[in-house]
């Protein structure tokens, strides 16, 4: 089964940059995945996310259609001053500096914007463009972690 992982990952990462089919709630799942993600994070999806980041940044800065949200996965300092991977809903992105709100689980089990954060572009791990209909672009790390979970479940 391990031999299948590189093939599936290659298919996921080399597919054209396009919207995926509407899926399960992407952001809550990603918040949960990051809370349990291995350290170090897998290099291949991070590399693809960094490769495609300039295009995503340009799209964000040109303006997104109404109802479309742009999220970044970034490594920021938490309350204990320890670097932590988090999902951030972007408020502004100017000259390599990002401000936004960290997504946390609310009492209802949904991910909602919580504390404000700001960081430099170098802290970005991945990006997610999420349309109102649930279609997404990017999220290479989340897709990789989801694929790993599915493959592990098949082995059980």
C-alpha positions in Angstrom: 0.0 0.0 0.0 2.9 2.4 0.7 3.9 2.1 -3.0 0.6 3.6 -4.0 1.0 6.7 -1.9 3.7 8.3 -4.1 1.6 7.6 -7.2 -1.5 9.1 -5.7 0.4 12.1 -4.4 1.9 12.7 -7.8 -1.6 12.7 -9.4 -3.0 15.1 -6.7 -0.1 17.5 -6.9 0.4 17.6 -10.6 -3.3 18.0 -11.6 -4.0 21.5 -13.0 -4.9 24.3 -10.7 -8.7 24.1 -10.8 -11.6 23.9 -8.5 -12.4 20.6 -6.9 -15.9 19.2 -6.5 -17.8 20.6 -3.5 -16.7 18.5 -0.5 -17.0 18.0 3.2 -16.4 21.2 5.1 -12.8 21.9 4.2 -11.7 24.4 6.9 -13.0 22.5 10.0 -11.3 19.3 8.6 -8.1 21.1 8.0 -8.1 22.7 11.5 -8.5 19.3 12.9 -5.8 17.7 10.7 -3.3 20.4 11.7 -4.0 19.8 15.4 -2.9 16.2 14.9 -0.4 16.6 12.0 3.0 14.9 12.2 6.1 17.0 12.7 7.8 17.8 10.5 5.0 18.4 8.1 5.2 16.4 4.8 7.5 18.2 2.4 5.9 17.4 -1.0 2.6 19.2 -0.5 4.3 22.2 1.1 6.6 22.5 -1.9 3.7 22.5 -4.3 1.8 25.0 -2.2 4.9 27.3 -2.3 5.3 26.9 -6.0 1.7 28.0 -6.7 1.5 30.7 -4.0 2.6 33.6 -6.3 -0.4 33.0 -8.6 -2.8 32.6 -5.6 -1.4 35.9 -4.1 -2.0 37.7 -7.3 -5.6 36.5 -7.5 -6.2 37.5 -4.0 -4.7 41.0 -4.5 -6.8 41.5 -7.7 -9.9 40.9 -5.7 -12.0 37.8 -5.2 -15.6 37.2 -6.3 -18.3 37.9 -3.6 -18.6 35.2 -1.1 -15.2 33.7 -1.9 -12.8 33.4 1.1 -9.0 33.1 1.0 -7.3 31.1 3.8 -3.6 30.5 4.5 -2.1 27.7 6.5 0.8 29.3 8.3 3.2 28.6 11.2 2.6 31.3 13.8 3.5 31.7 17.4 0.8 30.5 19.8 0.0 31.8 23.3 3.0 29.9 24.7 5.3 31.4 22.0 5.6 28.0 20.3 5.4 27.8 16.5 2.1 26.2 15.6 0.5 25.4 12.1 -2.9 27.2 11.9 -5.5 28.1 9.4 -5.9 31.8 9.0 -8.8 33.7 7.3 -7.0 36.5 5.5 -8.0 40.1 6.1 -5.1 41.9 4.4 -2.0 40.9 2.4 0.3 43.8 1.6 4.0 43.9 0.8 4.6 40.4 2.2 2.8 41.0 5.4 -0.5 39.2 6.2 -3.1 40.0 8.8 -6.0 37.7 9.5 -8.0 35.6 12.0 -7.0 32.2 13.2 -9.7 29.6 12.7 -10.6 27.6 15.8 -13.3 25.1 16.7 -16.4 26.7 18.2 -18.7 25.1 20.7 -20.9 24.0 17.8 -18.1 22.0 16.3 -17.6 24.4 13.4 -14.4 26.3 12.6 -14.9 30.0 13.3 -12.6 33.0 13.2 -11.0 33.6 16.6 -7.9 35.6 17.6 -6.2 38.0 15.3 -2.7 37.3 14.0 -0.2 38.9 11.7 2.9 37.3 10.1 5.3 37.6 7.2 4.8 35.7 4.0 7.7 33.3 4.8 5.5 31.7 7.5 3.0 30.5 4.9 2.7 26.7 4.5 -0.3 26.4 2.1 -3.2 28.4 0.7 -6.9 27.7 0.2 -9.4 29.5 -2.0 -12.9 28.5 -0.9 -15.9 29.4 -3.0 -19.5 29.8 -1.6 -20.5 26.5 -3.2 -17.8 24.7 -1.3 -15.5 24.3 -4.3 -11.8 24.8 -3.3 -8.4 25.4 -4.9 -5.1 24.8 -3.3 -5.1 23.0 0.1 -2.3 20.7 -0.9 -1.4 19.9 2.7 -4.9 19.2 3.7 -5.4 16.9 0.6 -2.2 15.1 1.4 -3.1 14.6 5.1 -6.6 13.4 4.0 -5.1 10.9 1.6 -2.8 9.6 4.2 -5.7 9.1 6.6 -7.7 7.3 4.0 -4.8 5.0 3.1 -4.2 4.2 6.8 -7.9 3.4 7.2 -7.7 0.9 4.3 -4.8 -0.9 6.0 -6.8 -1.4 9.2 
